């Protein structure tokens, strides 16, 4: 059995996922209640945003830790390419 893989960002990721879960629950209730498509679409956008933010936080944290593990700690002045790589991941 492998040991748990925990990063400092995991509580923040869980917070964002719980937010998405709450929004998704609201979407289902709204549909069952016959709310307008506009209202439902707005709430679905909130679900997507919360999940996207959770994913971005997790990926950036993973990059920080895994790259440091593989290439060693990189001085802040030399982190430009790493920061650029992290920035471009928002287009995935």
C-alpha positions as CSV (number, residue, x, y, z in Angstrom):
1,X,0.0,0.0,0.0
2,X,1.4,3.4,-1.0
3,X,1.7,6.2,1.5
4,X,-0.7,9.2,1.1
5,X,0.4,11.9,-1.3
6,X,-0.5,15.1,0.5
7,X,0.5,18.7,-0.5
8,X,-0.1,22.0,1.3
9,X,-2.6,23.0,-1.4
10,X,-4.9,20.0,-0.7
11,X,-7.1,21.8,1.9
12,X,-7.6,24.7,-0.6
13,X,-8.4,22.2,-3.4
14,X,-10.9,20.5,-1.1
15,X,-12.5,23.9,-0.3
16,X,-13.0,24.6,-4.0
17,X,-14.4,21.2,-4.6
18,X,-16.9,21.5,-1.8
19,X,-17.9,24.9,-3.3
20,X,-18.4,23.1,-6.6
21,X,-20.4,20.4,-4.9
22,X,-22.7,23.0,-3.3
23,X,-23.2,24.8,-6.7
24,X,-24.0,21.5,-8.4
25,X,-26.5,20.5,-5.8
26,X,-28.1,23.9,-6.4
27,X,-28.3,23.3,-10.1
28,X,-30.1,20.0,-9.6
29,X,-32.6,21.6,-7.2
30,X,-33.1,24.5,-9.7
31,X,-33.8,22.1,-12.5
32,X,-36.2,20.1,-10.3
33,X,-38.0,23.4,-9.3
34,X,-38.3,24.5,-13.0
35,X,-36.1,27.5,-12.7
36,X,-35.2,29.5,-15.8
37,X,-32.5,28.3,-18.1
38,X,-30.6,31.5,-17.5
39,X,-30.5,30.9,-13.8
40,X,-29.4,27.3,-14.3
41,X,-26.7,28.3,-16.8
42,X,-25.3,30.9,-14.4
43,X,-25.1,28.3,-11.6
44,X,-23.5,25.8,-14.0
45,X,-20.9,28.4,-14.7
46,X,-20.1,28.7,-11.0
47,X,-19.7,24.9,-10.9
48,X,-17.2,25.0,-13.8
49,X,-15.3,27.9,-12.3
50,X,-14.9,26.2,-9.0
51,X,-13.7,22.9,-10.5
52,X,-11.4,24.8,-12.9
53,X,-9.9,26.7,-10.0
54,X,-9.4,23.5,-8.0
55,X,-7.7,21.8,-10.9
56,X,-5.4,24.8,-11.5
57,X,-4.4,24.9,-7.8
58,X,-3.6,21.2,-7.8
59,X,-1.6,21.3,-11.0
60,X,0.4,24.4,-10.0
61,X,1.2,22.8,-6.6
62,X,2.2,19.5,-8.3
63,X,4.5,21.4,-10.7
64,X,6.1,23.3,-7.9
65,X,6.8,20.2,-5.9
66,X,7.6,17.7,-8.6
67,X,9.9,20.1,-10.6
68,X,11.7,20.9,-7.4
69,X,12.1,17.2,-6.6
70,X,13.5,16.4,-10.1
71,X,15.7,19.5,-10.9
72,X,16.3,20.7,-7.3
73,X,15.2,24.0,-5.8
74,X,15.5,26.8,-8.4
75,X,16.3,30.3,-7.2
76,X,13.5,32.8,-7.5
77,X,15.5,34.8,-10.1
78,X,15.7,31.8,-12.4
79,X,12.1,30.6,-12.1
80,X,10.9,32.5,-15.2
81,X,10.5,29.5,-17.4
82,X,8.7,27.6,-14.7
83,X,6.3,30.5,-14.0
84,X,5.7,30.8,-17.7
85,X,4.9,27.1,-18.0
86,X,2.4,27.4,-15.1
87,X,0.8,30.5,-16.7
88,X,0.3,28.7,-20.0
89,X,-1.4,25.7,-18.3
90,X,-4.6,27.9,-18.0
91,X,-5.1,27.3,-21.7
92,X,-5.3,23.6,-21.3
